[in-house]
């Protein structure tokens, strides 16, 4: 709590300043409404007194008394991932609107670090935990967290039900939207680039390979893997892929399973003087904020990251407030959409 004249500001101080009981002050500043109405002018007087004195509710003490702490732990795989940034915006928006605050833990894929943060959140009496992105160890890491926390929700990097409920995009539908778009543009030599460390990366590549076989293009299947979520590996791979576009059988289109991969490919094309989309079409996946500002603007599959964050936060908070465990909650699968910009065009070869 805030300090004033060397002492801690308490509910009693606010009550004395506003001329009401401590019970009434507690109801107003902590949002505990009852059937006994409080006049608007009294409410305003209490809130003004609390603000003047610098009163802050002690969330940890509240949790120790058996009430909710109004604290949420967020374990994020990679804070630098621009799609995760979108999701976090949505999470924070809902948390603030519903009176919760976030603890953020960046684990950089590590299950050991995730376990440490899980323990910290437990000691801090966090009401729930949201896990954003895959962590090395997969379901084993999720199961460990779920054994210590009643309310855990996973977001993104999923292709189906796991140890805790989750919010994720329909990866099959999203991949098919991208590939159908390229097919309708006349592309038959399509390659796929994925980040193999994420659960949805290999899944998207499997859908790509099935699509190519079903369209009589089994001999043209080409899947390439990267192991980092930033544009650099995509750039290096693009330098190799695009160096010989004058040869027979060269790709006319690329399905990149993330926008960061696609951005690296765009840079490689630029460096090699490959004109996108005249010579090569590129489709990404995510629709991160920068996708509409690349040159050319990137055609991509939108996962509606901010909305996914809002949905996951509401799911977690509903579990907490309704006292519902993971077995009583269904996954929420987000419908993707195709966003057509200027990085795709009809095939010319």
C-alpha positions in Angstrom: 0.0 0.0 0.0 1.0 3.6 -0.3 2.8 5.4 2.5 1.7 8.6 4.1 3.7 10.3 6.8 5.7 7.2 7.4 2.7 4.9 7.8 0.6 2.6 5.7 -2.7 3.9 4.4 -5.5 1.6 5.6 -9.2 1.2 5.1 -9.6 2.9 8.5 -7.8 6.0 7.2 -10.2 6.1 4.2 -13.2 5.6 6.4 -12.2 8.4 8.7 -11.5 10.8 5.8 -14.9 10.0 4.1 -17.0 9.7 7.3 -18.3 6.2 6.8 -17.7 2.8 8.2 -14.8 0.6 7.4 -17.2 -2.0 6.0 -18.7 0.4 3.6 -15.2 1.5 2.4 -14.2 -2.1 1.9 -17.3 -2.8 -0.2 -16.6 0.2 -2.5 -12.9 0.0 -3.0 -12.8 -3.7 -3.4 -15.9 -3.9 -5.6 -17.9 -6.1 -3.2 -21.5 -5.1 -4.0 -24.3 -6.3 -1.6 -28.0 -5.8 -1.5 -27.5 -2.7 0.7 -27.3 0.3 -1.7 -24.7 3.0 -1.4 -25.7 6.5 -2.5 -23.7 7.9 -5.5 -22.5 10.8 -3.5 -21.2 8.5 -0.7 -19.5 6.3 -3.3 -17.8 9.3 -4.9 -16.7 10.6 -1.5 -15.1 7.3 -0.6 -13.3 7.0 -3.9 -12.0 10.6 -3.7 -10.7 10.0 -0.2 -9.0 6.8 -1.3 -7.4 8.6 -4.2 -6.3 11.6 -2.1 -4.7 9.4 0.5 -3.1 7.1 -2.1 -4.8 3.9 -0.8 -4.1 0.7 -2.8 -5.8 -2.6 -1.9 -3.4 -5.3 -0.7 -4.1 -8.1 -3.2 -1.9 -10.7 -1.5 -3.5 -10.1 1.8 -6.9 -10.4 0.2 -5.9 -13.8 -1.2 -4.5 -15.0 2.1 -8.0 -14.3 3.6 -9.5 -16.7 1.2 -10.8 -14.2 -1.4 -9.6 -14.0 -5.0 -6.4 -12.1 -5.4 -7.4 -10.6 -8.8 -4.0 -11.5 -10.1 -3.4 -13.6 -13.2 -0.1 -15.2 -14.2 0.8 -15.2 -17.9 3.5 -17.6 -19.0 4.6 -16.6 -22.5 6.9 -18.7 -24.7 8.4 -15.8 -26.6 7.8 -12.1 -25.7 9.4 -11.0 -29.0 6.8 -12.9 -31.1 4.7 -10.2 -32.7 1.6 -12.5 -32.8 2.0 -13.1 -29.0 2.1 -9.3 -28.6 -1.3 -9.1 -30.3 -2.7 -11.8 -28.0 -1.3 -10.1 -24.9 -3.1 -6.8 -25.8 -6.4 -8.6 -25.9 -5.7 -10.4 -22.6 -4.7 -7.2 -20.8 -7.7 -5.4 -22.1 -10.2 -7.9 -20.7 -8.2 -8.4 -17.4 -8.3 -4.6 -16.7 -11.9 -4.3 -17.6 -12.8 -7.1 -15.2 -10.6 -5.8 -12.4 -7.6 -8.2 -12.7 -3.9 -7.5 -13.0 -1.2 -9.5 -14.8 2.1 -11.1 -13.8 4.1 -11.8 -16.9 6.7 -14.6 -17.2 8.9 -15.0 -20.3 10.2 -18.6 -20.5 11.8 -18.7 -24.0 10.5 -22.3 -24.6 12.0 -23.7 -21.3 9.8 -26.0 -19.2 12.1 -25.5 -16.2 11.6 -21.7 -16.3 7.8 -22.3 -16.8 7.8 -24.4 -13.7 9.6 -21.7 -11.7 7.0 -19.1 -12.8 4.2 -21.5 -12.0 5.6 -21.8 -8.5 6.0 -18.1 -8.2 2.4 -17.6 -9.3 1.2 -20.2 -6.8 3.1 -18.4 -3.9 1.6 -15.1 -5.0 -1.9 -16.7 -4.9 -2.6 -15.9 -8.6 -6.2 -16.8 -9.4 -5.3 -18.4 -12.7 -2.6 -19.0 -15.3 -2.7 -18.4 -19.0 0.0 -20.1 -21.1 0.7 -18.3 -24.4 2.5 -20.5 -26.9 4.1 -23.9 -26.8 6.7 -24.8 -24.2 9.3 -27.5 -24.7 7.9 -30.7 -23.1 4.4 -30.1 -24.5 1.7 -31.9 -22.6 4.1 -32.9 -19.8 4.7 -29.2 -18.9 1.0 -28.4 -19.1 0.1 -31.4 -16.9 2.6 -30.3 -14.3 1.2 -26.8 -14.1 -2.4 -28.1 -14.1 -1.7 -30.3 -11.0 -0.8 -27.2 -9.0 -3.3 -24.8 -10.4 -7.1 -25.3 -10.8 -7.5 -22.7 -13.5 -5.1 -22.8 -16.5 -5.9 -21.9 -20.1 -3.5 -22.4 -23.1 -3.5 -20.0 -26.1 -2.3 -20.6 -29.7 0.1 -23.3 -31.0 -2.5 -26.1 -30.7 -4.2 -28.4 -33.1 -6.6 -30.1 -30.7 -7.6 -30.8 -27.1 -4.6 -31.0 -24.6 -4.2 -31.3 -20.8 -5.8 -27.9 -20.2 -8.5 -26.1 -22.1 -7.3 -23.8 -24.9 -8.1 -21.1 -27.4 -6.6 -21.6 -30.9 -7.2 -21.2 -34.6 -8.6 -23.9 -36.9 -5.2 -24.7 -38.4 -6.6 -27.0 -41.1 -9.1 -24.4 -42.3 -6.5 -21.7 -42.3 -3.9 -23.7 -44.3 -6.5 -24.7 -46.8 -7.7 -21.1 -47.2 -4.1 -20.1 -48.1 -3.5 -23.0 -50.5 -6.9 -22.7 -52.2 -6.1 -19.0 -52.8 -2.8 -19.9 -54.5 -4.5 -22.7 -56.5 -7.2 -20.3 -57.8 -4.5 -18.0 -58.9 -3.1 -20.8 -61.1 -0.1 -21.8 -58.9 0.9 -25.4 -59.1 4.5 -25.3 -57.9 3.9 -24.3 -54.3 6.5 -24.8 -51.5 5.8 -24.8 -47.8 8.0 -23.3 -45.0 7.2 -24.0 -41.3 8.7 -23.6 -37.8 9.0 -27.2 -36.8 9.2 -26.5 -33.0 5.5 -25.4 -32.8 2.7 -28.0 -32.6 0.8 -26.2 -35.4 3.9 -25.9 -37.7 4.2 -29.6 -38.5 0.4 -29.9 -38.6 0.1 -27.1 -41.3 2.9 -28.8 -43.3 0.9 -32.1 -43.2 -2.2 -30.3 -44.5 -0.1 -28.8 -47.3 1.3 -32.1 -48.3 -2.2 -33.7 -48.3 -3.5 -30.8 -50.4 -0.8 -31.3 -53.0 -1.4 -35.0 -53.2 -5.1 -34.6 -53.5 -4.5 -32.1 -56.4 -2.2 -34.4 -58.3 0.9 -32.6 -57.3 2.7 -35.2 -55.1 5.9 -34.9 -57.1 6.0 -31.1 -56.4 5.8 -31.3 -52.6 8.6 -29.3 -51.0 8.5 -28.7 -47.3 11.3 -26.6 -45.6 11.8 -26.2 -41.9 13.1 -23.4 -39.7 13.9 -23.5 -36.0 13.5 -19.9 -35.0 10.5 -17.6 -34.8 12.2 -14.5 -36.2 12.6 -13.5 -39.9 16.3 -14.4 -40.1 16.0 -18.1 -40.8 13.3 -17.4 -43.4 15.6 -14.9 -45.0 18.5 -17.4 -45.2 16.3 -20.1 -46.6 14.8 -17.6 -49.2 18.3 -16.8 -50.4 18.8 -20.4 -51.3 15.3 -21.0 -52.7 15.1 -17.9 -54.9 18.6 -18.0 -56.3 17.6 -20.1 -59.3 14.1 -19.1 -60.2 15.1 -19.3 -63.9 15.4 -23.1 -63.7 12.6 -25.5 -64.8 10.3 -26.6 -61.9 11.1 -23.6 -59.7 8.4 -22.6 -57.2 5.9 -19.9 -58.2 4.4 -19.6 -54.7 5.3 -20.1 -51.1 3.0 -20.9 -48.2 4.8 -19.6 -45.1 3.3 -21.0 -41.9 4.0 -17.7 -40.0 4.2 -14.0 -41.0 7.7 -13.7 -39.5 8.9 -16.5 -41.9 7.1 -14.7 -44.8 8.8 -11.4 -43.9 12.2 -13.1 -44.1 11.3 -14.5 -47.5 10.2 -11.1 -48.7 13.6 -9.6 -47.7 15.4 -12.4 -49.5 13.4 -11.9 -52.7 14.2 -8.2 -52.5 17.9 -8.8 -52.1 17.9 -11.2 -55.1 15.8 -8.8 -57.3 12.9 -11.3 -57.4 9.7 -9.3 -57.9 6.9 -10.2 -55.6 4.2 -11.0 -56.7 5.1 -10.8 -60.4 7.6 -13.6 -60.3 6.7 -15.2 -56.9 3.6 -15.1 -54.7 4.0 -15.4 -50.9 1.2 -16.1 -48.3 1.8 -15.8 -44.6 -0.1 -16.9 -41.5 -1.0 -14.8 -38.4 -1.8 -11.3 -39.8 0.6 -9.6 -37.4 0.5 -5.8 -37.2 3.4 -5.2 -39.6 1.9 -7.5 -42.3 0.0 -4.6 -44.0 3.1 -2.5 -44.1 5.6 -4.9 -45.7 6.6 -4.2 -49.3 4.5 -5.5 -50.9 1.8 -5.8 -48.2 1.5 -9.4 -47.2 -1.4 -11.7 -48.1 -1.9 -13.8 -45.0 -4.3 -15.9 -42.8 -5.7 -13.9 -39.9 -6.0 -15.6 -36.5 -7.5 -12.4 -35.0 -4.8 -12.3 -32.3 -6.2 -9.5 -30.2 -9.7 -11.2 -30.2 -8.0 -14.5 -29.4 -6.5 -12.8 -26.4 -9.8 -11.4 -25.3 -11.5 -14.8 -25.7 -8.8 -16.6 -23.7 -8.9 -14.1 -20.9 -12.7 -14.2 -20.6 -12.5 -18.1 -20.6 -10.0 -18.1 -17.8 -11.8 -15.5 -15.7 -15.2 -17.3 -16.2 -13.6 -20.5 -15.0 -12.2 -18.6 -11.9 -15.4 -16.8 -11.0 -17.7 -19.7 -11.7 -15.3 -22.1 -10.0 -15.2 -24.5 -13.0 -12.3 -26.9 -13.5 -10.7 -27.9 -16.8 -13.0 -30.9 -17.3 -16.0 -28.6 -17.4 -14.6 -26.3 -20.1 -14.6 -26.9 -23.9 -11.8 -25.6 -26.2 -12.6 -22.5 -28.2 -11.5 -22.9 -31.9 -11.2 -19.6 -33.7 -12.3 -19.4 -37.4 -9.4 -18.0 -39.6 -9.9 -15.7 -42.5 -7.9 -14.9 -45.6 -6.6 -11.4 -45.9 -5.7 -10.7 -49.6 -3.1 -8.0 -50.1 -0.4 -7.5 -52.8 2.1 -10.3 -52.2 0.0 -12.7 -54.3 -0.9 -12.6 -58.0 -1.8 -15.0 -60.8 1.0 -17.5 -61.8 2.9 -16.5 -64.9 4.9 -19.7 -65.3 
